[in-house]
Amino acid sequence: MSGFIAELRKNKILFLMIAPVLFFFVVFSYFPMVGVYYAFTNYNFEGGLFGSPFVGMQNFKFLYESGALFSLTKNTVLYNLAFIFIGNFLQLICAIFLSELAGKWFKKTAQSIMFLPFFISFVLVGAFVFNLFNTETGVINALLKQFGMHTYDFYMNTEPWKYIIVFFNVWKGLGYGTVIYLAAIMSISDEYHEAAKIDGANIFHRIRYITIPMLVPTFILLILLSLGGILKGQFDLFYQIIGSNGMLFETTDIIDTYVYRSLAVNFDIGMGTAAGLYQSFFGFVLVMSVNWIIKKTREDYALF
Amino acid sequence: MKIRTDRSTLLFNIVGYVVISILSLVCLLPFWLIISGSFSSEAEIVRDGFKIFPSEFTFSAYQSVFSNPQQIFKAYLVSISLTAMGTLLGLFFISMAGYVLSRKDFKYRNSLSFFIYFTTLFSGGLIPWYILVVKYLDWKDSYLALLVPMMISAWNIILMKNFMKSIPESIVESAKIDGAGEFTIYSRLILPLSTPGLATIGLFLGLAYWNDWFSANIFITTEAKYPLQFLLYKILASAAVLKTSVAANLSADFKPPTESLKMAVAIVVTGPIIFLYPFMQRYFVKGLTIGAVKG
């Protein structure tokens, strides 16, 4: 302890400089951790944190028995798997093409266009979805009408939304991920390609035997990193596309949207906190496991 | 041999140009559809729906947006102020913390790094956080709720720390010998040397503030305090409301926003980011590239 005080005295200014950030995390991150206690109560606003009746595991039990926990977990995990694998796959393909194609102007323009969706808000994505799919005036139904076909009521059918959500998520992250992979490709030494060319390898050989193997570590690392967050949802995306349309929840409800509704629609603080705690706890276990795997295989990439 | 090489390169180029062109078009198409919708006449939309090319080209939606622009102006003001203040303050605190944590002679840098990093591993979740802001800080309907919680994030601090680690230690040491204090070293030497890092994180912060609608959604109740994106959300969502029984209780002179008007508002609200983005993109690519190469 005296060591700490001596250190504090010696580096007064440094401690002072980091103090606001530490204070921030105490207030906004560590203090709310105490609030996971809500998950074990039947919360009411008068009682507050410790005045509300304690109900033990009842909230969790209800979540489990109602089947909500299973379907929420299933949706969250499956969506994230689709996002991760389809997204990374397309980003990889784009990066390989962009790095090998010759036209400079074309490459620059294409990269800029693909990066554009990253900069816009999810509210605008919501506007896109409305513009494309709404039943009365949507572009797709307008086209169907023009060709004399039956219109399709997207908002009454759960099936298409899986694909729409995955599409827009991949669409929004394409440019960003492509840049990451492009950077990895740029760091591959030219010598490999030159040597291969002399040996008569064509462009497909070079991609197959040089570029792709060199990118595999980046690919695996990015996948592993995202697997840790597989229980975390893209709230903005789901909420702006689906909103409070309960008809579609069967295939589109994720933990984050459920927690949000517990807070803002159903006022079920205890249940919502329980779902959030479940997400946080298993997310934590997952990150730890993933980190353990990375440490075993590629130690220098481990998170901690 | 030569012919074979040429043929495979040709094939690769054809496939590459086609795939990249298609993906680029797909990225652009939703934007185009919104623009085309905003220039369509209301009658045409009601009759035929949104089209890829409007047959009756008109500015009327924009005219109605700008005939009563106060609320949009106000929302612009809110968004611009929040973005500017949040980005500057955020950068200030994040860079100070990053500097302290990048100093190898600072004894507690590892334990403090973990203290910060741990918040990304485990959290109380949305609801305890919401109750904290509303009940204990009493920030319901306050701009503070839009500004403060988004200002600092663990990822940005870690990123900043890594940027600053690449600055040679000898710079700090020689400045110390010359008698410079810690804060002087940070502000006069380290900050100017960290411009790429500051630019990248500044852009991340700025984009997050500009595109934020969620904070306003849960914290703001006064219409005059809406930031841009939340205003857009409200305007878009009013169609959904009108389909339900709530519509029956609305006064007769309440006019729902029309379809073309919604698209025009979306354009007006999004406008500045589209114009700024080619400039911002350069820094983003640079910052991301540096970050990626470092692993």
HADDOCK unambig.tbl for C-alpha pairs under 7 A between the chains (distance, minus, plus):
assign (segid A and resid 13 and name CA) (segid B and resid 182 and name CA) 6.40 0.50 0.50
assign (segid A and resid 14 and name CA) (segid B and resid 100 and name CA) 5.93 0.50 0.50
assign (segid A and resid 14 and name CA) (segid B and resid 182 and name CA) 6.86 0.50 0.50
assign (segid A and resid 17 and name CA) (segid B and resid 96 and name CA) 5.77 0.50 0.50
assign (segid A and resid 17 and name CA) (segid B and resid 97 and name CA) 6.47 0.50 0.50
assign (segid A and resid 18 and name CA) (segid B and resid 96 and name CA) 6.32 0.50 0.50
assign (segid A and resid 18 and name CA) (segid B and resid 97 and name CA) 4.66 0.50 0.50
assign (segid A and resid 18 and name CA) (segid B and resid 100 and name CA) 6.59 0.50 0.50
assign (segid A and resid 20 and name CA) (segid B and resid 93 and name CA) 6.99 0.50 0.50
assign (segid A and resid 21 and name CA) (segid B and resid 93 and name CA) 6.49 0.50 0.50
assign (segid A and resid 21 and name CA) (segid B and resid 97 and name CA) 6.69 0.50 0.50
assign (segid A and resid 25 and name CA) (segid B and resid 116 and name CA) 6.98 0.50 0.50
assign (segid A and resid 28 and name CA) (segid B and resid 129 and name CA) 6.89 0.50 0.50
assign (segid A and resid 29 and name CA) (segid B and resid 119 and name CA) 6.16 0.50 0.50
assign (segid A and resid 29 and name CA) (segid B and resid 123 and name CA) 6.46 0.50 0.50
assign (segid A and resid 32 and name CA) (segid B and resid 124 and name CA) 5.12 0.50 0.50
assign (segid A and resid 32 and name CA) (segid B and resid 128 and name CA) 5.10 0.50 0.50
assign (segid A and resid 32 and name CA) (segid B and resid 129 and name CA) 5.24 0.50 0.50
assign (segid A and resid 32 and name CA) (segid B and resid 132 and name CA) 6.68 0.50 0.50
assign (segid A and resid 33 and name CA) (segid B and resid 123 and name CA) 5.95 0.50 0.50
assign (segid A and resid 33 and name CA) (segid B and resid 124 and name CA) 4.08 0.50 0.50
assign (segid A and resid 35 and name CA) (segid B and resid 124 and name CA) 6.25 0.50 0.50
assign (segid A and resid 35 and name CA) (segid B and resid 128 and name CA) 4.86 0.50 0.50
assign (segid A and resid 36 and name CA) (segid B and resid 124 and name CA) 5.52 0.50 0.50
assign (segid A and resid 36 and name CA) (segid B and resid 128 and name CA) 6.70 0.50 0.50
assign (segid A and resid 94 and name CA) (segid B and resid 20 and name CA) 6.80 0.50 0.50
assign (segid A and resid 97 and name CA) (segid B and resid 16 and name CA) 5.49 0.50 0.50
assign (segid A and resid 101 and name CA) (segid B and resid 13 and name CA) 6.32 0.50 0.50
assign (segid A and resid 110 and name CA) (segid B and resid 20 and name CA) 6.98 0.50 0.50
assign (segid A and resid 110 and name CA) (segid B and resid 24 and name CA) 5.82 0.50 0.50
assign (segid A and resid 113 and name CA) (segid B and resid 24 and name CA) 5.90 0.50 0.50
assign (segid A and resid 113 and name CA) (segid B and resid 27 and name CA) 6.64 0.50 0.50
assign (segid A and resid 113 and name CA) (segid B and resid 28 and name CA) 6.70 0.50 0.50
assign (segid A and resid 114 and name CA) (segid B and resid 24 and name CA) 5.71 0.50 0.50
assign (segid A and resid 114 and name CA) (segid B and resid 27 and name CA) 5.82 0.50 0.50
assign (segid A and resid 117 and name CA) (segid B and resid 27 and name CA) 6.89 0.50 0.50
assign (segid A and resid 120 and name CA) (segid B and resid 211 and name CA) 6.94 0.50 0.50
assign (segid A and resid 121 and name CA) (segid B and resid 211 and name CA) 4.74 0.50 0.50
assign (segid A and resid 123 and name CA) (segid B and resid 229 and name CA) 6.49 0.50 0.50
assign (segid A and resid 123 and name CA) (segid B and resid 233 and name CA) 5.84 0.50 0.50
assign (segid A and resid 124 and name CA) (segid B and resid 266 and name CA) 6.68 0.50 0.50
assign (segid A and resid 127 and name CA) (segid B and resid 236 and name CA) 6.96 0.50 0.50
assign (segid A and resid 128 and name CA) (segid B and resid 30 and name CA) 5.81 0.50 0.50
assign (segid A and resid 128 and name CA) (segid B and resid 34 and name CA) 6.88 0.50 0.50
assign (segid A and resid 131 and name CA) (segid B and resid 34 and name CA) 7.00 0.50 0.50
assign (segid A and resid 136 and name CA) (segid B and resid 49 and name CA) 6.64 0.50 0.50
assign (segid A and resid 137 and name CA) (segid B and resid 45 and name CA) 6.32 0.50 0.50
assign (segid A and resid 137 and name CA) (segid B and resid 46 and name CA) 6.60 0.50 0.50
assign (segid A and resid 137 and name CA) (segid B and resid 48 and name CA) 6.94 0.50 0.50
assign (segid A and resid 137 and name CA) (segid B and resid 49 and name CA) 3.67 0.50 0.50
assign (segid A and resid 137 and name CA) (segid B and resid 50 and name CA) 5.60 0.50 0.50
assign (segid A and resid 138 and name CA) (segid B and resid 49 and name CA) 5.81 0.50 0.50
assign (segid A and resid 138 and name CA) (segid B and resid 50 and name CA) 5.70 0.50 0.50
assign (segid A and resid 139 and name CA) (segid B and resid 49 and name CA) 6.38 0.50 0.50
assign (segid A and resid 139 and name CA) (segid B and resid 50 and name CA) 4.85 0.50 0.50
assign (segid A and resid 139 and name CA) (segid B and resid 51 and name CA) 5.66 0.50 0.50
assign (segid A and resid 142 and name CA) (segid B and resid 48 and name CA) 5.92 0.50 0.50
assign (segid A and resid 142 and name CA) (segid B and resid 49 and name CA) 5.02 0.50 0.50
assign (segid A and resid 142 and name CA) (segid B and resid 50 and name CA) 6.33 0.50 0.50
assign (segid A and resid 142 and name CA) (segid B and resid 51 and name CA) 6.72 0.50 0.50
assign (segid A and resid 171 and name CA) (segid B and resid 27 and name CA) 6.64 0.50 0.50
assign (segid A and resid 179 and name CA) (segid B and resid 285 and name CA) 6.52 0.50 0.50
assign (segid A and resid 180 and name CA) (segid B and resid 288 and name CA) 6.61 0.50 0.50
assign (segid A and resid 180 and name CA) (segid B and resid 289 and name CA) 6.44 0.50 0.50
assign (segid A and resid 180 and name CA) (segid B and resid 292 and name CA) 6.00 0.50 0.50
assign (segid A and resid 183 and name CA) (segid B and resid 289 and name CA) 5.26 0.50 0.50
assign (segid A and resid 183 and name CA) (segid B and resid 292 and name CA) 6.49 0.50 0.50
assign (segid A and resid 183 and name CA) (segid B and resid 293 and name CA) 6.61 0.50 0.50
assign (segid A and resid 184 and name CA) (segid B and resid 292 and name CA) 6.95 0.50 0.50
assign (segid A and resid 184 and name CA) (segid B and resid 293 and name CA) 6.51 0.50 0.50
assign (segid A and resid 202 and name CA) (segid B and resid 5 and name CA) 5.38 0.50 0.50
assign (segid A and resid 202 and name CA) (segid B and resid 8 and name CA) 6.56 0.50 0.50
assign (segid A and resid 203 and name CA) (segid B and resid 8 and name CA) 6.67 0.50 0.50
assign (segid A and resid 203 and name CA) (segid B and resid 9 and name CA) 5.98 0.50 0.50
assign (segid A and resid 263 and name CA) (segid B and resid 127 and name CA) 6.52 0.50 0.50
assign (segid A and resid 269 and name CA) (segid B and resid 127 and name CA) 6.92 0.50 0.50
assign (segid A and resid 273 and name CA) (segid B and resid 125 and name CA) 6.91 0.50 0.50
assign (segid A and resid 273 and name CA) (segid B and resid 127 and name CA) 5.96 0.50 0.50
assign (segid A and resid 276 and name CA) (segid B and resid 125 and name CA) 5.27 0.50 0.50
assign (segid A and resid 277 and name CA) (segid B and resid 124 and name CA) 6.73 0.50 0.50
assign (segid A and resid 277 and name CA) (segid B and resid 125 and name CA) 6.63 0.50 0.50
assign (segid A and resid 280 and name CA) (segid B and resid 122 and name CA) 5.65 0.50 0.50
assign (segid A and resid 280 and name CA) (segid B and resid 123 and name CA) 6.21 0.50 0.50
assign (segid A and resid 281 and name CA) (segid B and resid 122 and name CA) 6.94 0.50 0.50
assign (segid A and resid 284 and name CA) (segid B and resid 121 and name CA) 5.48 0.50 0.50
assign (segid A and resid 284 and name CA) (segid B and resid 122 and name CA) 5.96 0.50 0.50
